Amino acid sequence: MSAGDAAATREDPRDPWSELRSTTQSRIGLGRAGDALPTRRVLEFRVAHAAARDAVHLPLDVAAFTAAVREVGLGEPAVVRSCAADRGEYLRRPDLGRTPADLDTVSRTGADVGFVLADGLSPRALMEHGAPLLAAIAAELPQHYTLAPPVVATQARVALGDHIGDALGVTTLVLLIGERPGLSVADSLGVYLTHRPQPGRTDADRNCISNIHPPEGLGYVQAARVVTGLVDGARRLGRSGVELKDTSRAATLGAGAVLEP
C-alpha cells in the first residue's frame, strides 16, 4: 500500500464518530458531501456489496472442506446434495434446497447427536468457520453422548437437515450453515438445533444460534457452550424449539444472580 493509499484509509482523528465507528461493523456517522455520501463511504459500500454477492455465489470446495472436517476426528464425512442442480436454481427455488437428491451416502447410526455442515447462503462462512466450530462443539459435549459421523450438504437449506437427521436416526441434530451475507458481514455461520429431526419440522421446532464469526462475532467456544446447553435441555425437555431456552450462562453466574429475560 502506498503512502497515499494509507492516508486515504485512515480515519480522520477530528471526526467525532471515528472512535465509535471502531467498535462496530455497522455503518454509522457516514457524513455528507453535498447532497450525497463522501466518495470513501460509497466505495466502502460497493466493496461490502461485492463481498456479499461473492459469498453467495462462491461454490463450496467440497474436497478441501471434507478433508478439514475429517481432521476433526468424528469419522468419515458423508456428502449429500439437495435437489437444486446448481447455484442459480438453488437461489430461485428455495424448496429444492430443502429436499435431498438422495441419501444413499448416509448410514443409520442411532447416535445421540448428529452433525450436518451445510453451505447455505454463504459457502465462504462454512469454509472458514465450519470445521473449527465443529471441533469446538465436539470437545464441549459431554463424553457420554454418542456422536454420528458428520454430513456435508451442498446447495442446502435448513430443512434439508431434517431428512438427513431422520436418515441418521439421531436423537438431536446440530446443523451448521452459512448465513445470508449482509453489508457488514459476509462470513457469518449459524447453528440450528432440532430434537427428533424428521421431515415436516418447522422453524418453531428449532433453536438458532447466529452471528458466529470470530473475532468480531460469536466465538467458537462460546457458541459450543450454547449448543451443549441446548442439547442437554432438549433431551430433558423432550423437544426443541420455542419452549427450549438457552441456559448456558447460568453456570457462570453467582448464586442468587438473576438472569435477565
N, C-alpha and C positions, 0 to 999 in steps of 0.2 A: 504494500500500500504506500502510495506517495504521500509526501507531507501535505499536499493539497487535499487528497482524499481523506486523510486522517482528520484534518481540520474540519472537513465537511461533515464527518460523522460524529464529532464531539458535541455534547450538549452545551448550550450557552450557559455559563455559570450565573449570568444575570437573570436567566429565566426562572421565575418563582416556581414553575411546575417541574423543573428538572429533577429535583430530589424525589418528589412524589412519583414521577414517571419511572424512576429506577426501581420502585418497589412493586410494580405491577406490569403485567403484559397487556393490560387494557390500553386503549388509545385515549389519552386524556391530555387536556391542555395543548391542543394541536396548533393553536394560533391562527392567524389570518394573514393573507397577502392580498390586500384589496378586498374583493368580494369572494375570494377563493382561499383554499388552503395553501400554505407555503409549499414550494416545489419539493422540498425534502419529505414532507409528510405524504404528498401524493405518491412519490416514488416508493416510500416505505409501504404504503397500502398496496401498490401494484406488486411489489415483491411478495408480500404476505398472501395476496390473492393467487399468485402463480404457484407458491409453495403449497397452498391448499389444493389447487387443481392437480398438481403433480402427485400429491399424496393419495388422492383418489384413484388416479389412473395408473400409478406405478404398479406393475404386476409383482406379486409375491414371488421371490426366488425360492421355490418350494424345496429344491435340493439343499441349498445352503441353510434354509431355516430348519428343515427336518434334521439336518446334522447338528445344529445348535440345540434343538430340543432333545435329541438323543443323548447329548452330553449331560443333560440334567440327571439321567440315570433312572428314569421311571419305566424303561422298557422301550421296545422298538415302536416308533410312532407309526400310526396308520394315516393314510391320506384319503380324504373324501372331497368330492366336488359337488356343488349344488347343480340344479338343473339349468342354471344360467350358462349358456355356452361361452360367453365372453364378457368382457367388462361393460361393453355397451349394452348388452341385453340385461346384465345384472343391474345397471342403473335405471333402465327403462322398465324392468319387470321385477319389482321387489318380491313378488310372490314366488318367482322361480328360485330366488336365493334362499327361500325358507324350506325347500324340498330337496332331498339328496338325489343325485343322479343314480347312485346305487350305494349299498352299504356292504358290499362283498368283502371289503378290506377290514371291516370291523368285527372283532370276535367278542362274544359274550363273556364277561368276566365275573359279574355279580359282585364287583368290588364296592366298598363303601363310597368312594369318591372317584369320579371320572373327570377328565380334563379335555376340553376342546379349545384349540387355538385357531381362531378364525380371522381371516384378513379384513372382513367388514369393509368399511368405507375409508380405511387408512391402512393399507398393507405396510406402509412405512412404519407406522406405530407398532405393528406386530413384529416386524423385523428387528426394530430397535429395542423393544421392551418385553416381548413375549417370553423368550427363554429365561432371562433373569428373574422376571416376575414369577414364572412357573417354579423356578428353583426356590425362590423365597417362600412361596406357599407350601411346597413340599416339605421344606425344612421346618415350617411353623406348625404344620398339622401334627397332632399327637400321633405317636408311633403305633397306637392300637388300631388306627384306621388303615384299611387296605386301599391301595391306590391303583387304578387301572392305567395301563399304558396310554399315553396321550394320543389325541387325534388331531391332525392338522386339516382344516377345512378351508377351501378356496371358493371365491365368489359367494361368500356366506353371509346370511343374515342371522340374527339372534335365534330365531325359532328353528333353524337347522339343528341346533344343539339338542332339541327335544327328540328328534329322530335318532340322533347319534347316541344320546344317553339311554334311550329305550333299547337300542340295539346292544349297547354295552351291558345293560342290566344293572347299572349303578344306582345306588340309593340317592346320591346327591351329585348333580353335575355343576362344575365350575367352568364357565365359558369365558375365555379371554378374547376380546375382539377390538379391532381398530375402530375408534370412534370417528364420527363425522368431523372432518377438519374445519377449523374456524379461521378467522383472520388474525388470531393471536397464537393459536397452537395447531400444528398440523400433524403432531405425532402423539396424540393422547390415546391411551388404552383404557378400555372399560372391562369390568368383570360382571357377568350375570350369573347368579346362583339360582338353580332350580332344584327343589326337592321332589323326588319321584318323577323325573322327567318322562314325558310321553307326548306324542303329537296331540295338538289341541290345547296345550297350555297357553295361557295368555300372559301379558305383561304383569297383570295383578298377581300372578303366581311366582314372580321372580323378585330377587333383590339385586340392586345395581350398585356398583362402586365405580365411580368415574374419575376422570382427570388424573390418571396415573401416567406421569411422565417426568420423573426426576431429572434435574434438580428443582425445576420450577413448580411442578405439580406434586401429587401424592407420591411418596417413595415406595419402593418395593416392599420393605419390611412393614411399613405402616399398612399398606394395602393387604399384605398377607395376614396380618393380625385381625383385620376386619373380616376377611374371608373365613379365617378359622373360627371367629366368634359366630359368624352366621351359619357355618356348617354345624357347629355344636348346637346352636339354638334351633336350627331346622330339625335336627334329629330328636331333640327334646320335645319340640312342639308338634312334630309330625308333618310339617308343611313349611313352605317358604312363601314369600310374598308380603302382602300388606300387613299381615299380622306379626311378621317376624321383624324385630328391631335389632340394630347394631348395639351390642353391649360390650364391645371390645375395650372401651375406655374405662369401664367400671373398675377393673383390676388395678388400674394405675391411680385411682383416686383414693384419698384417705378415708378412714372410717367416718361415717356420718356426712360425707360430702353429698351434695345434691346434684344429680345430673340435670342439666338444662334440657328442655324439650328440643 
